[in-house]
Amino acid sequence: MSFFMYKFRNAKGGIYQMKDFNIIIEEHITQGFLLSAKSWEEAEMLAKKKYDNGELVVTPGIVTARLMSVAEEGMDHQDFREF
């Protein structure tokens, strides 16, 4: 439990405590590259090879998806929701 615990009164006068939550934010970014190849399969293989060798590097750019997962402290992250 965190050092920062706060107590609040709800609408019925009861007291509840704030909880700590772990937040994970995931962003998907997109960048296009132009490669010359004889076929789709060769282009895919070449792109994977160049990516693994650090020749194709996706730089921060266009965010195509943002996902967030919220879990109580000590719990596993189960689902991600787009926001």
Phi, psi and chi 1 to 4 in degrees:
 res  aa     phi    psi   chi1   chi2   chi3   chi4
   1 MET       -  141.0 -170.7  176.0  -58.6      -
   2 SER   -74.8  157.1  167.9      -      -      -
   3 PHE   -63.1  -29.9  171.6   76.7      -      -
   4 PHE   -90.5   86.3  -61.5  101.6      -      -
   5 MET  -116.5  131.0  -70.2  -66.3  -68.5      -
   6 TYR  -120.2  147.9  -58.4   98.1      -      -
   7 LYS  -112.2  137.1  -67.4 -176.5  178.4 -178.8
   8 PHE  -133.3  156.0  -67.9   92.8      -      -
   9 ARG   -96.6  133.9  -67.2 -160.3  177.7  -83.4
  10 ASN   -86.3 -177.2   61.9   22.8      -      -
  11 ALA   -60.4  -28.2      -      -      -      -
  12 LYS   -92.7    6.8  -64.4 -177.8 -179.7 -179.5
  13 GLY    89.4   -4.8      -      -      -      -
  14 GLY   -74.1  159.8      -      -      -      -
  15 ILE  -104.2  134.6  -64.2  176.4      -      -
  16 TYR  -132.0  154.9   63.0   92.3      -      -
  17 GLN  -104.6  144.9  -68.7 -176.2  -22.1      -
  18 MET   -71.6  147.1  -61.3  -66.6  -75.1      -
  19 LYS  -111.4  159.8  -61.1  177.5 -176.0  179.0
  20 ASP   -91.2  139.0  -70.8  -30.0      -      -
  21 PHE  -128.3  141.9  -67.4   89.6      -      -
  22 ASN   -93.4  129.8  -70.2  -44.6      -      -
  23 ILE  -115.4  131.6  -50.3  -63.7      -      -
  24 ILE  -117.9  127.8  -66.8  176.5      -      -
  25 ILE  -117.0  129.3  -64.8  177.2      -      -
  26 GLU  -121.1  131.3 -178.5  176.8  -59.0      -
  27 GLU  -117.2  136.8  -68.8 -178.0  -25.2      -
  28 HIS  -104.1  127.1  -63.9 -163.6      -      -
  29 ILE  -115.6  156.3   56.4  174.5      -      -
  30 THR  -127.7  139.4  -58.3      -      -      -
  31 GLN  -150.1  136.3 -177.6  172.5  -18.5      -
  32 GLY   -93.6  150.5      -      -      -      -
  33 PHE  -135.8  147.8  -61.1   93.8      -      -
  34 LEU  -109.5  123.4 -177.0   61.5      -      -
  35 LEU  -129.4  146.9  -65.0  174.0      -      -
  36 SER  -100.3  131.8  -64.3      -      -      -
  37 ALA  -154.4  165.4      -      -      -      -
  38 LYS   -82.6  -22.8  -65.3  177.2 -176.1  174.4
  39 SER  -151.5  168.7   66.1      -      -      -
  40 TRP   -60.1  -44.5 -175.0   93.1      -      -
  41 GLU   -62.4  -42.4  -68.5   82.6    4.4      -
  42 GLU   -66.1  -39.3 -177.0 -176.2    8.9      -
  43 ALA   -62.3  -42.4      -      -      -      -
  44 GLU   -64.0  -45.7 -178.8 -178.8   31.3      -
  45 MET   -61.7  -44.5 -177.1 -172.0   68.2      -
  46 LEU   -64.0  -41.6 -176.9   59.1      -      -
  47 ALA   -63.8  -43.3      -      -      -      -
  48 LYS   -61.9  -43.7  -74.0  178.9 -177.3  178.0
  49 LYS   -62.8  -46.7 -176.7  177.7  178.9 -178.6
  50 LYS   -65.3  -37.2  -73.9 -177.9  173.4  -75.3
  51 TYR   -65.1  -46.9 -179.3   83.6      -      -
  52 ASP   -62.7  -32.0  -70.2  -17.9      -      -
  53 ASN   -85.2   -0.2  -70.9  -25.0      -      -
  54 GLY    80.6   13.8      -      -      -      -
  55 GLU   -83.7  -29.7  -64.3  174.9   57.1      -
  56 LEU  -108.9  112.5  -63.4 -179.8      -      -
  57 VAL  -122.4  123.1  178.1      -      -      -
  58 VAL   -81.8  118.6  178.9      -      -      -
  59 THR   -96.7  158.0   58.2      -      -      -
  60 PRO   -52.8  128.7  -26.0   34.3      -      -
  61 GLY  -157.4 -123.7      -      -      -      -
  62 ILE   -79.1  118.5  -59.6  168.4      -      -
  63 VAL   -83.1  121.6  176.2      -      -      -
  64 THR  -101.4  -16.3   57.4      -      -      -
  65 ALA  -158.1  144.5      -      -      -      -
  66 ARG  -128.2  127.4  -63.1  174.9  -54.1  173.6
  67 LEU  -123.3  147.7  -55.2  172.5      -      -
  68 MET  -135.6  141.2 -178.1 -175.4  -60.7      -
  69 SER  -126.6  135.1  178.4      -      -      -
  70 VAL  -122.5  130.1  179.1      -      -      -
  71 ALA  -141.1  145.5      -      -      -      -
  72 GLU   -64.5  151.6  -72.0 -170.6   36.2      -
  73 GLU   -53.9  130.4 -172.7  175.7   30.2      -
  74 GLY    88.5   -5.7      -      -      -      -
  75 MET  -101.4  156.5  -58.4  -63.9  -72.3      -
  76 ASP   -78.9  150.5  -70.5  -24.0      -      -
  77 HIS   -81.5  118.9  -70.3  -94.5      -      -
  78 GLN  -100.1  -43.2  -63.6  -66.5  -39.2      -
  79 ASP  -134.7  151.8   65.4   -6.6      -      -
  80 PHE  -115.6  137.8  -79.3   81.6      -      -
  81 ARG  -120.2  139.9  -63.3 -179.4 -175.1  176.2
  82 GLU   -73.2  140.9 -166.5  164.4   -7.1      -
  83 PHE  -137.7      -   71.7   99.8      -      -
